[in-house]
């Protein structure tokens, strides 16, 4: 029984590995959108009623190897960056699944050292 369960878990890990191989470009972080007010006192962004701020400006923020980074994302890059963020979230989820499955295999092997 334990050997069968370990084999099933290993097959699930193999599926996770295949999914990981197909992820594509990725980037960690979060994307935010800002609207700004400029320094020109007669600009439309300073109107007393219904001010129209400048923007939207998209900004990618992330921390990598202990260093925080923020960079602006051009409008033409926006779709690709959103896909990279989605891919990174999928990557993290798949790695967590792999770890959970590997831990279950490890526990089964510790409980039944003669099997598996």
Number of C-alpha atoms within 10 A of each C-alpha: 8 14 14 11 14 20 14 14 18 16 13 16 20 13 14 18 14 11 13 16 10 10 14 11 13 18 16 18 18 14 18 13 12 11 12 12 15 12 9 9 10 9 14 16 19 16 12 7 8 9 12 14 16 14 11 12 14 18 16 20 15 15 12 9 5 7 7 10 11 13 11 15 18 12 10 8 11 16 11 13 20 16 15 19 19 16 20 19 16 16 20 13 13 18 16 12 15 20 13 14 20 17 12 15 21 12 11 17 16 12 11 11 8 7 13 15
